[in-house]
Amino acid sequence: MTDVKQKKENVKMHLKELRQNLKQMHLAVTEELILPHPDEVKTLMNKMDQLLKLIESK
């Protein structure tokens, strides 16, 4: 697999994981009326930062 294809696959994998995490957080807020812990939000923000760095490295 070429480097570009590998990066694309990595980005897709990160996006899928972030989407799933955000969906779970959204359901907790809207259905269970539970606010996320600050650490959970920070973790997602860090994952998004890592993804942005991966995208910008192209």
Secondary structure, 3 states (H helix, E strand, C coil): CCHHHHHHHHHHHHHHHHHHHHHHHHHHHHCCCCCCCHHHHHHHHHHHHHHHHHHHCC
